[in-house]
Every structure is written in C-alpha cells, then in structure tokens.
Amino acid sequence: PEILSTGGAYAVVRLADGRMYAVDADYNILGAVVLPEGTTWFAVDAGGRLIAYAGGHILAANGYVEAANASGYAAMLDVSDVRAIDMAGSTLAYGDRANLSIVDLGAGTVKRIALADFFDDAKVEAMTPEAVEKSGQSKKSKKSKKQASGSEQALVADVQGIWWRADGVGL
C-alpha cells in the first residue's frame, strides 16, 4: 500500500486497486475513503477526523465511516487563495498571499501572522518558543533592522510549502 496520511487511530492508504482505504496499525482495512470533489490536500488529525481542502473550503469528516462518501464531510472554514497547507496533531497551518494561519482544531481558534512579519527581526524573535514562554515578563523592545534599501515598500513572499510538526514547530 501507498501511505497517504497518518494520524489518530488510522492511516489512509491507496491500495493496488487505486482506491483509498482507512487502515489500522496492522494494515487491516477499516473501510473505504472517498474525498470531496476538487480535493487538493487531505490529512487525518489526532482525533481521527479526515480533514480536506477543496474549492476554497476546509472540510472535515468525523471519522473513516463518515469519509466513506463525499457527502460525509462538513465545512469547517471558508478560506481563499491557499498556497500551502499542512497539519500535525490537531494543528492545521496554511498560507495564503498575505498570512500564515495556524488553526487549533481542538480549541477552534485561528491565529494569523502576516507574512511580512517574517521579514521583521524583532517580530521573528518574538515567535520563538523561548520568547513565547517569556511573554509575560517585561523586557526592552529591540528595534528591527531596516531594509538595506531603506525603502518602505511592502515585502512580498510567495509561500511554496508548509511543513508542520505535532510539537508546534513549522517551516
């Protein structure tokens, strides 16, 4: 089998017949999996939900039983212009033209970080785990380095991919 996604209590694989199935750790077939039309990305979250991105929507099936047909998915988020997307555990991260959005599926919260912030040294420093841990402590703010050109032009980033780990580290 070709393993397509792992998470929760099962994985999604493609077998020799070309169809997708949910399988357990011993490769016992639990049931067939069908994705909504137009799906360009999918993953299994920590709770066993099958999450799919299709047509500007992030959809979820509550498990492999619901994912047995395309009508088993419900819309979770309406998003536009997603350039890259990844998920680990219960955290979904996606990038569009302007932002990196981090969705905590368990808590139902969305945190957006402007892509331009990744070009600001002071803001990047504040994103490290150490800085987040110390966020309650007061400290002098550092001025960020100005762009070499000195211009105030908006910085543009073209998100090519996102890779997210279950411990909250992303690239």
N, C-alpha and C positions, 0 to 999 in steps of 0.2 A: 504493500500500500504506500501511497504518497501522503505523508502527513502534511496537512494544510494549516491546521491551527490546533493548539493545545490549551487547556485551561479548565478550571473547575473539575468536575468529575469525569470528563470525557475529552476526546480529541475528535476532530473532523478529518477524515481521510478520503482520498479518491482511490477506488479500487480499480482493478484491471478492466471492469466493465464501463469505466468512465464516470460512474455515478459517485456521489458523495454520501458518506455514512458517518454517524456518530459511533465511536468505538470506545471501549473501556481500556484499562491499562494492559489487559491480556489480549487485546485486539478482537474481543468478542463484539460482534455488530449489535448495537443497541437499536438502530433504526436509520432509515434514510434521511438525508438532509437536503432541502431544496432552498436555494437563495432567491430573494426577490429579484424581479427583472431589473436589469441595469446595475446590479451589484458590482462595484469595483474593488471592494475590500470587505473582509469579514474577520471576526475572531470570536473565540469563546472566552467569556470573562470568568473571574474567580468563582462566581456563584452559579456557573453553568448556563448562563444566558448566551445565546448566539447573537452577536451584535453585527450589523451590516450597514455599509454606507452605499446608498443607491439614490440617484436622482435628486441630490440636494437634501437628503434626509438620513439621519442615523436612526436605524430601526432595531428592534430587539424582539427575539422570540424567547420566552421564559425558559426554554429547555429544548432538548432534541426532539421531544414529542411534538411541540408546537412548530418546530422548524421542519417538520416533515412536508409542509407545503407552504407556498409563498404567502398565503393568507394568515399564517400563524404569527406574523410579525406586526408589531405596533410601532408607530412613530415615537421616538424619544426626543429628538432635537431636529429642528429645521436649520440647516447650515448651507452656506453658499460658498462657492469657489474654493472648496477644499483642495489643497495642493498635495498634502501628505497626511497620513493618519497612521497611528499605531496604538496598541493597547497592551497593558500588562496588569495582571490582577484585576482591580476594579477601577483603574485609571485609564481614561481614554485621552490621547493627545492628538490634536490636529492643527495644521497650519493652513491659513488662507493667505491672501495677498498682504494683509496688514498685521495679523495677530497669530500668536501661538495660544491655543485654548486648551486648558487642562480640565477635564471633566472627571469629577469623583462620582462614579456611578452609584456607589453605596450611599453617599450623602446627598446626591442630587445637586451638587454645586459645580459652577463653572468659573474658572479663573482665567482671565485673558491677559496676556503680556504682549505689548506692542513689539513687533519685530525690530523697530528702531531702537528699543531699549537694549538690545543685544550689542549695539554699537556704542553704548554709553558705559564706560568703565565703571563708574560708580554704581550704576544700576545692576550691572552684571555681578559686581562684588556682593551686592545685597541679595543675589539669588542663590548664593552658595549655601549648603546645609549649615555651615557654621554661622553664617550671618542670620539665617532664619532662626536658629536656636537662640542667638543673642539679641533678637529683635526687640525684646522687652527692655534691654539695657540701653541707656543713652550713651551716645558717642558722637564725637565731632564728625560732621559730614565732610567727605573729601570731594573736592571739585574734580569733575571729569576732565580728561584731556580733550582739548579742542581738536577738531579735524585738521589735518595737515594743511589743507587748502584754506582753512579759516572761514569757509562759506557756511551759510545756514541752510544749505539745500537738504531736503529730506533724503534720508538714506533708503535705498530700496534693496530688499532681499528677495530672492526667488527661492522659496522653500523647495528643495529637491527630495527630501525624505525626512522622516522622523522615526527614531528607534527609541522605545520606552521600556524601562525595566520596572519590575514589580516593586523595587525599593524606592521608586520615585525619581530615579536618575534618567535623564533623557538626553538625546543627542540629535 
